[in-house]
Amino acid sequence: MAWAVQRNGATVRVEIGAPVEDWDSLMEDVNAALDPRPAAVSLPRRVEGGTGSDAERLRMLWALLSMRGLTIQRAAG
């Protein structure tokens, strides 16, 4: 698994590294961590060493969380 989703108090921290072989499982882990609703989600700006597909999926994750009205903090990366 090239990712970690952890809740730290009112913040959900998402760490993503390449290769990401199963974005669907990553999305499920993120969704599970959103209940109860966090004050913020810490999400990387890019997948270090990732592919163009990884970049697109990360943009989709940013968009989905934004559409849900969640506050997103840019994590290093």
N, C-alpha and C positions, 0 to 999 in steps of 0.2 A: 504494500500500500504506500503510495507516494504522497499521502496527505494526512493531516490530523485536524480534527474539529474538536475544540475544547471550550467548555464554558468556564469563564472566570468571573464569578459574581454576576453582574448584569451585562457582561460582554461575551460574545461568542467569537473565538479566535480561530481563523481558518488558515492553515499552512498548507501550501501546495508545492510539490517538487516534481520534476520530470523523472521518469515518464509517468503520465497519468493514463492508465489503461482502462479505467472504468469510471467515466465521468458520472454515469447514472448513480452509482453507489456513493460517490462523493456528494452529489446533490441530495440523495436520501439522508446522508449523515448530517448535512447542513440543515435540511428541513426538520429533522428530529431535534436538533439543538435549538430551534427557534420557538420551542414551547417549554416554558412560558416565554412570551415575547421579550427579547433582550433589549437593553437600552441602545446597544450598538453591535455591529458586526465588524471585526477587524479582518480585512481581506487584502491579499497581495495585489499589486498593480500588474504583475506579470508572473508567468511560470518560468523560473530560472531553468534554462536549457530546454524549454518546451518547444513544441512545433507550432506552426500557424494554426492548426486545429485546436491546440491547447489554448492559444491566445483567444480564438473565437469563442470557445466554450467559457473561458473566464469572463469575457465581455458579456456573455449571456447571463452568467451568474450575477454579475454586477447589476445588470438591467433588471433581472427578476427580483432581486432584493430591494432595489430602488423602487420598483413598481409596488412592492408591498409596504412602502413607506418606512423602511428601516434605515437607520443612520448607519452609514458605512464609513469606517475609518481605514485609511490606507496603511497597510502594513508594509514593512520593508520587503523588497523583492520585486 
